[in-house]
Amino acid sequence: MKTYYMDPRSGSCRRVSTVIGTLDIEVEEIFVDLLQGGNRTSEFLKVNPNAMVPVLKDGETVLWEASAIMIYLCEQHGPTELWPEGEPRYDVMKWMFWAGEHFRISAPIYFEENVIAPLMGKQPDSTRLAEAERRIDRFAPILEAELETRDFICGPAPTLADLDLAAVVSQMPRSRVPYDKFPNMVKWVTRLEDKIPAWKHTGAELDRKMTESLNAARAQTAAE
Ligand SMILES: N[C@@H](CCC(=O)N[C@@H](CS)C(=O)NCC(=O)O)C(=O)O
């Protein structure tokens, strides 16, 4: 049985959970509570020295990095549109690498500055936010233009590349990432939810659990 270390409030885990749900893969889920330091225990650090989720353990194979885990799960499962074979796979890989190298860099900064910093009683760091916005203004128009010509980034069906790219809106609207100025992206995010039920489901679960956790943290801060 595969062991899946995760926190359902994480956008990175959402990518993996969507593949697990879509391909109906059996896993034993281990909740790593990021808000309570569950990723910093000596036990977890042996699994992932980066102190991050998601992680997948399958026998001797231990994988961190959501993209690597998603590919592993698809390959174990057998043919799926999410991870096409042959020439089309290179295009999926291109967008997956682009997502990690460029497109997903900004969203966590917005989350840290607009959600976590105020929770800690700090002002958002405007220099970091300005740099995050500069990156969005450079890279998001590229995706926006590509989505003008097709429903999903690599063609008519969603692939792992769409999950890697769309993860950036997982903490919306609380993170206040300014993606709503890109209309093709807004429509694509909705299309992806309609086409992949597990994406919609994991998004709703993330949102509900994150809202609960943030409300609890704010109530505790107010009481102190
Ligand atoms: N590049 C990694 C990023 C994983 C990641 O950022 N995980 C976050 C949750 S979304 C985490 O575990 N953060 C804990 C920390 O940084 O302390 C992946 O794609 O899996």
The ligand as a MOL file (V3000), in Angstrom:
LIG
                    3D

  0  0  0     0  0            999 V3000
M  V30 BEGIN CTAB
M  V30 COUNTS 20 19 0 0 0
M  V30 BEGIN ATOM
M  V30 1 N 8.0880 22.1290 -4.8850 0
M  V30 2 C 7.3230 21.4300 -3.8900 0
M  V30 3 C 6.6530 22.4450 -2.9930 0
M  V30 4 C 5.9810 21.7960 -1.8230 0
M  V30 5 C 5.4780 22.8600 -0.8640 0
M  V30 6 O 5.7130 24.0640 -1.0360 0
M  V30 7 N 4.7860 22.3990 0.1630 0
M  V30 8 C 4.3040 23.3210 1.1690 0
M  V30 9 C 2.8010 23.2210 1.3040 0
M  V30 10 S 2.0060 23.8390 -0.1560 0
M  V30 11 C 4.9270 22.9410 2.5000 0
M  V30 12 O 4.9810 21.7820 2.8360 0
M  V30 13 N 5.3910 23.9340 3.2420 0
M  V30 14 C 5.9530 23.7510 4.5380 0
M  V30 15 C 7.1340 24.6370 4.7940 0
M  V30 16 O 7.6360 25.2480 3.8280 0
M  V30 17 O 7.5310 24.7150 5.9350 0
M  V30 18 C 6.2730 20.5310 -4.5840 0
M  V30 19 O 5.8660 20.8920 -5.7000 0
M  V30 20 O 5.8840 19.5140 -4.0180 0
M  V30 END ATOM
M  V30 BEGIN BOND
M  V30 1 1 1 2
M  V30 2 1 2 3
M  V30 3 1 2 18
M  V30 4 1 3 4
M  V30 5 1 4 5
M  V30 6 2 5 6
M  V30 7 1 5 7
M  V30 8 1 7 8
M  V30 9 1 8 9
M  V30 10 1 8 11
M  V30 11 1 9 10
M  V30 12 2 11 12
M  V30 13 1 11 13
M  V30 14 1 13 14
M  V30 15 1 14 15
M  V30 16 2 15 16
M  V30 17 1 15 17
M  V30 18 2 18 19
M  V30 19 1 18 20
M  V30 END BOND
M  V30 END CTAB
M  END
